[in-house]
Amino acid sequence: MKKNTLIEGALIATLGIIIVKVIGLLYVIPFNAIIGEQGGALYGYAYNIYNLFLAVSSAGFPFAISKLTSEYSALGYKKAVKDTYKLSLRIISIISVVIFIFLFIFAPQIGKLIIGDSTGGNTISDIAFVIRMISFAILVVPFLSVTKGFLQGHKYIAPTSISQILEQIVRVAVILIGSYIALRVFKTDMKTAIGISVTGAFFGGILAYIYLKIKIKKSKLLPSNNVKDEKEISKKEIIKKILTYSIPFIIISLIYNLYNTVDMILISRTMNDILHMSASTTESVVSIFTTWGVKLNNILLAVITGLTTSLIPNIVSSYTKGNMKDVDNKFNKALQYVLFILVPATLFLSFLAEPVWTLFYGESIYGPIIFKVYVFYALFGGLYTIVVNTLQGLSKYKLVITTVLIGLVINTVLDVPMMLLVNKLGYETSYGAVLAAMIGYSASIIISLVVLNKKYKFSFNDTRKKLPSYIISWLVFEVSIVLLKLIIPTNLDGRLIQIPILLLFGIVSFGLYFVVHYFSGNLKTLFNINLKKGK
């Protein structure tokens, strides 16, 4: 097993993320055809609760283990490295068992919280069943996260990326094969099919964990019991460091996941209990927020994931050297990349929501209508991620937690009033939840930017100067799509016909977009290239 350099590691990690995201995007096409919107809602209920509690049990621990492993390895403290890994597994085992028991016992109460007294769709017992089924993954996946952190601390990036791919392949195989056999062969009910599907997280986690344990054993990364260090590091000190490093990340990840969970619960309760909409309508909408729309938004968020993979180490490096000017420059560059890539991609998916949705999921009443607004959730969430990750790179955890919490509170307080308002105005009710989330994200972003400017002297002049040219390019982009829609219909039936439609729109709109940025000079400054002849 070969150690990876910083550049190799970043490339391998990014490639692994892309492969996992592509698999995660493509499997939903057959999965949607198998389980439909009601099944998608039930699947989303389980996974949102799972992700929320997974944040508690594993978020932050990979970072803490990686940091401590790297630190002790550099000092030659082999016993401390081994103790760090062993103690981490003990801590995570306690947390995982507690969460598993909690989910298993209180699954009906969680189901009641989500849908209240709604009838005609998925029942409380259905939700409780799938939550209990997915809770078994909590007994495995956190151990996998700790082991990944251990290997990353040793600069072994390839095995962790391979494990992610293996985990995703197994998970998707269980989801598709399990749901198909359950519904189409054995003719079971939807609850059983989704219950089988969500166990994919458990089986994928087991295979990936076994793979990494084999890699660790072959590489002999864990020394024998009789090894001694030049300086004895007490277990109490190691535990303290593990918790100190991981707790801020756990809190941040928990709050981030609460955005989706709060929206899921409040959309369901508002549409059911206040507006008295049918259960089928409510679950169709919820499935878009929790399952189908999320998968499409992941196309955009994959860009952010790749960007932060490269951004954070560079910001940390410059910050460690005390070069705040370079940190400022890199942060501005990251903002400009988001404006350059994410905004037009969001507009494209929004304006062409119908053919995009039809291509992936077939015809739907609510899908395109909701997704054309829901996609902005990813845009604001992406900007928020860049700002938050920058603050984390500067070790400003208290500020991150404060701003993230403010955004979540605003989102939670505004969710129901905004949904009732847009419903009263005659628009789709769920738009209110998206607007509330956008306002919450915006509050976190603005507060963070103000602090960065006032306290750390960040200047956004470079981004501000380029903003007019970006606005012009976005307008040209939008107008090109609107004009094309007058000529080319985008409401044709059939999935395959959507491909040439989207390609044509993409070539024309993005072609004009790049031309505008070429003449404005943004391509040169962003990517350090010169497209003029003879240069």
N, C-alpha and C positions, 0 to 999 in steps of 0.2 A: 504494500500500500504506500503510495507516494504522497508526500506533503505537497501542498499547493501554495504558490506565491500569491500575493495580494491580487494581482491582475488575473491570474489563472482562477483563483477562488471566486472572484467576482463574476467572471465569464461563466464558470461552471454553475454557480448558484443561480445566475440569471437564466441560463439555458434550462436548468432543472425547473425553475418556476414557470417558464414559458410552456414547457412540455406538460407540466401538471395542469396549468390553466387551460391549455388546448384540449386535453382529455376531459377536463371538467366542463368545458363548454360544449363539446361535441356529444357527450353521452346524454345530455338533456333532450336531444332531438328524439331518439327512440324512447327515452324514459317518459317524456310528455305524452307520446302516442300510447304508451302502455297504461299510465295511471290517470291522465287527464288533470283537470284543474282542482277537483276535490281532493284527489290523491296528492297533488302538489301542495295544497294547503296543509294537509296532515303531515307530510314530509317536512314542510317548512316549520311547523310548530315544533317538531322534535329537534330539528337541527339548530334552530335559534336558541332554544333552551340549552342544548348541548354545548354550543359555542360559548354561551354566556358562562357556564360553569367550567368549561375547559379553560377559559381565560384565567379563572381563579387557580386552577390546579397546575397549569403549565406555562402560562405567559410569564416571561421574566426569568424563569429558571434556566432556559437554554443560554440566555445572555449571561446570567450570573455564573453558570458553570463554565462557559467558554472563557469568560474574563479571568476567573480564578485559576482555571487550568493553564491558561496562557501565562499568567503571572507566576505561578509556582513552577511551571516547566522552565521558564526563563531563568529562574533562580536555582534550578537544579534540585528542587524539593520533591522528589519522587513520591515519598510517603504522603506528603500533603496533597499531591495530585490524586492519589488513590483515595485518601480519606474524603476529599471533596466530592468525588463521584459516589462513593458508598453512602456518605451522609445525605447527599442529595436524593438518592433513591429511597432512603428511609423517610426523609421529610415528605417526599412526594407520595409515598405509599400511604402515609397517615392521611394526608389531604385527600387523596383519591378515594380511599375507603369511606371517609366521612361524607364526601360529596355523593358517592354512589348510593350509600344508605339513605341520604336525604332525598335524592331524586326518586329512589324506589318507593320510599314510604309516602312522600308528599306529591307524587305524580298526579293523583286525582285533584288535589287542591290547585296545582299548577294549571291543569286543564280547565278547572272552574274559573281561574283568574283570566285565562285567555278568552274563553267564549261565553262565560256567564251562563245564562239560562237559554241560550239559543237552541232551537230545535230544527230538524229538517236537513242537517248536514252532518259533519263529523261530531260525534258525541264526546262527552268528558271521558268516558271509559276508553274510547278510541285513542284520544290524546294521551291518556295515562299509560295505555299499553305501549305506544311507540316511544314515549319518553323512557319507560322502564327498559325497553329493548336497547335503546341507544346508550343508556347509562352504563352498560357493560364496557363500552369503549373508554370510559373514564378510568377504568382499572388498567388500561394498557397504554393509551396514547401519551399521557404525561411522562411515563417511563421512557418512551421513545423520544420525547422532547429533551429530556435530561441527557440521554445518550448522544443525541445530535450535538448538544452544546459541548459535551465532553470531547467529541471528535473534532469539532470546529476549533476548540481551544488548542488542539494539537495541530491545527492547520490541515486537517484532512477534510476537504470540502466535497470531493467527488463521492465518497460513500454516503454522506448525508443527502446529497442530491439524488443519488440512485435510490436511496431508501424512500424518498418522497415519491418518486415515480412508481416504485413497486407498490407502495401503499395506495396510491391513487388507482393503479391498474386493478388491484384486488378489490378495492372498494367499489369501483365502477362495475366490475364483473359481477359482484354479489348483488349490487343494486339492479342491474339489468336482467341477469339470469334469474335471480330470486323473484323479482316482481313478475316477470313474464310467466315463469312456471306456476307461481302461486295463483295468478289471475286467469291465465289462458289454458293451463293444463289441468290444475287441480280445482279451478273455479272457486277459490276461496274468496272471502270478503276483502275489501280494500284495507281494512285495519291490519289483517295478517300480512298482506303483500307489502305494505309500507313498513311493518315491523321487521320483516325479513330484510328489506332494503337497507334500513338504517344500521343493521348489524355489520354492514360493509365496513364501517369505520373501525369496528372491533377487529375483524379479520385482517383488514389491511394493516392496522397497527401492529398486530402480532407478527405478521410476516416481516414487516420492515424492522421491527425490534430484534427479531431473531437474526436477520441479516447483519445488522450493526453489531450485535454481540459476537457474532462469528468473526467479523472484521477486527474487533478489539482483541479477541483472543489470539488470532493469527498474528497480529502486529505486536503482541505482548506489551500493550500500553499500561496494563496494571501490574506493577512490580510484586514480588513475593512479599509475604507477611513480615519477614525479618529485615526488610530494608529500613535504614535509618537516615534521617536528614541531618545536615550540618546544624540546622536550627530547627528545634521542635516547635511545630505549629499546633496549638491545642485544638481539639475538636470544637470546643466552645467558640473559639475565635473564628473557625471556619464556618460554623453555622451562622454566627452573627454576620459574617460577610455575605454569605449566600442570601440571607433574608434582606440585608441592607441593599444589595444590588438588585434583587428581584422584585421586592414589594412595589417600588414606583412603577415598574413596567406592568405588574399585575393590575394595579389600580387603573392605569391608563388604558390597558386592554379591556378591562372590565367595563369601564365607562363607555369606551368605543362600541363594544358589543351591545351595551344597553340601548343605544340609539335604535338598532333594528328591533330588539325585543320590545321596547316601549311602544314603538310604532305598530308592531304586530298586534299587541294587546289592545291598544287604544283604537286602532282602526276597527278591529273586530267588535269591541264593546260599543263604540260609537254607532257603527252601522246596524248592529243588532239591537242594543238596548235603548238607544235614543231615537234613531231614525227608523227603527223597526223594518229594516230591509230584510229580504229573504236570506236564508242561510246559504243558498247556492250562490247568490250574488256576492255576499260577503266573502265567502271562501274563494271565489274566483279572483276577487281583488287581493285578498291576503296572499294567495299563492303567487301572485306577481311580485309582491313585496318581499316574500320570504324565499322563493325558489326560482321562478322563471326569469323575472326581471333582473334578479341578482346575478344570474349567470351571464346575462348580456352585459351588465355593468362591469363584470370582471374583465371584459375586453379592455375597458378603459383603465381599470385599476391595475392591470398587469403592467401598463406603461409606468405607473407611479411606483410599483414595486421594484421594477428594474432600475428606475432612476434613483430611488432611495438607497438601493444596494450599493450604488457607486457614490452617491452624495455623502452619506453619513461618515464613512471612513475618512473621506477627504476633509470634511468639516472638522472632525475630531483631530485630525493631524494638524491642520492649520491652527486650531484653537489651542492645542497643546503647546505649539511653538509661540503662542502669543500674537500670531499674525491675524488680528481681527479684520483688517482690510481685506485679506484674502478670503476669510470666512464670509464677509459681506458680499464680495464679488461672486463667490460660488452660490450663495443663497439667491442672489439676483438672477444668476444664470439658470438656476433650477426653476424659479418662478417663470422665466421666459420660455423655458422648455415646455412647462405646463400650458402656458398661454398659446404656444405655437402648435402643440400636438393635441392636447386634451380638449380645448374649446371647439375647434372645427370637427373633431371626432364626435363630440357630444351633439353638436348641431346636426351633423350628418345622420346620426342615429335617431335624433328627435324628428327631423323633417321627413325621414324615410322610415318611420316606425312601422308602418303597415307592411311594406315588403320585407323588412328585417324580421319582424315577428312571424310573418307567414313562412319565410324561409326556414326558420328554426322550429316553429311550433305548429304551423298550419293556421287555418282561419280561426279567429277568436273575436268575440264581441268586445271584451274589455281589454285584452292584451295591448293592442296598438294605441288605444285611447289613453291608457294609463302610462304605458312605457314612454310615450313621447315627452311626458313631464318627469316621470320617475328617473329618467336617464340623467337629469341634472343633479340628482342625489349623488351620483358618482363624481361629477365635476367638482362640486363643493367639497365632497369628502376627500377627493384627491388633493385639492389645494390645502385643505386642513391637514392632511397627512404630511405634506412637505413641510409645513410650518412646524407641526408638532415634532417631527423627526429631527428638524434642525435644532429645536430647543433641547431635545434629548441628547443630541450630539454635543451640546454646550453644557450638559449636565444640569439643566435648569428644571429639575423634576417637579419642584414645588409649583413653579409657574405653569408647567404643563398640566398638572393635576387640577390647578385652580381654573385655568381657562377651559379645559375640557369639561369640567364639572359645570361651569357656568353655561356652556353651550348645551349640555344635556338637560339642565334644569329649564332653560328657555324652550327647548324643543318639547319637553314634557308638558310644560304649562300651556304652550300655544297649540299643541296637537288638536285637542277637541274643539276649542273655539275656532280655529282656522278651518277645520273640516266642516263645522256647522255653517260657517260664513260662506265658504265656496259652494256648499250645497244649496244655501238660500239664494245665492246668485245664479244658480242653475248649472254650475259646473260639476264635474266628477268629484265626489266627496273626498276621495283619497288624495286629490291635489293639495288639500289643506295640510296633510301630513308631510308631503314633500316640501311645501313652503315653510312649515315649522322647522323641519330639519335644516333647510337652507339658511334660515335665520339663525338657528343655533350654531351651525358651522361658522357662519359669517361673524358672529359675536366672538367666538374663540379665535378666529383668524385675526380680526381687527385688534383685539386686546393684545395678542401676541406681537403683532407688527408694531403697535404703539410702544410696547415695552422694549422691543429690539431697537427701535429708533431712539427712544429717550434714554434708556439705560446703557445700551451697548453701542450706540452711535451708528446703527445700521442706516445706510442711505439707500433709498429706493429710486434715486434720480435716474439711473440708467434704465430701469424698467419703466418709470414714468415717462421718460422721453420717447421710448419706443411704443408706448401704449396707443397713440393715435394711429400709427401705421398698422398695428394689430387690429384695431377697431375697423379700419378701412378694409383690411383683408377679410375679416369676418363678415362684413356687409356684402362684399363681392361674392363671398362663398355662399351666403344665404340667397342672394338674388339669383345666382346661377342655378341653384337648386329649384327655386320657385319658378323661374322661367322654363326650366326643363320639364317641370311637372305640368306646365300648360300644354306641352307637346307630347310628352310620354306618359301614358297612364301608369299609376303605381298601385292600382287596386285590382290587378288581374288575379284570377284563381290559379292555384297550382304552385308548388314550391320551386321547381326547377326554373320557371320563367323569371323568378325573382333574381336569380344570379346575374343574367345579362343586364337586367334593369339596374341593379345596384352597381355593377361594374361600370356601366355607362355614366351614371350619375357621379360615381367616384372619380373616374378619369377626368371628366369635364370640370367638376367643382374643385377637386384638389389640384388639378392642373393650373387653373386660374389662380388658386390660392398661392401656389408656389411662385407663380409669375409675379404676383404683387410683392411677395417677400423678397424675390430676387432683385426687383427694382428698388425696393426700400433699403436693401443692404442687410436685411436681417439674417438671410441665409449665411452670409459671410461671417457675421459676428457670432452667430449661434454655433455654427459648426466649423469655424475657422477654415472656410474654403473660399476660393475665388473662382467664379464661373466665367469670368471675362476671357475672351479669346486672347491667346498669346501669353496668358499669365499662368 
